[in-house]
Amino acid sequence: MSAPRQKHGKKAPYRRSRQRDRILTLLRSTDSHPTANWLYARLRKEFPDLSMGTVYRNIGILVEQGLISRIAFGSTFDRLDAKVAPHYHFICEQCGAIHDLDVAPNKDILGRISPPKGFEVRRHEIELYGLCAKCTARP
């Protein structure tokens, strides 16, 4: 039996789950761009039977639904972001903190880039790297 489908061949929405709702709430309550481990540590008190697999599965569903995004910038663990509107990040090379930049995304940049023939650019990301204010203030 195949999964229920909506118009245009898309899968029907997932059933709501308390764990997924809490993951989304937690992500929307922080601007720290946490990891799955951070979520797990906060949720397992509320959901004693929660597994990391459940956390990862729900993260995947939330990403698929467009409610959160993954930030993969070369660290061991993906970081998560509930701010899904296009925006840029500053990543501290010393402490690993990720900060949203209050800069409107440059839509003209895609017009300046000529992708190889047959390629289609759908989005772009810009990350700035350096030291955050806390790290530059340290002696």
Secondary structure by P-SEA (a helix, b strand, c coil): cccccccccccccccccaaaaaaaaaaaaccccccaaaaaaacccccccccaaaaaaaaaaaaaaccbbbbbccccbbbbbcccccbbbbbbcccbbbbbbcccccccccccccccccccccbbbbbbbcccccccccc
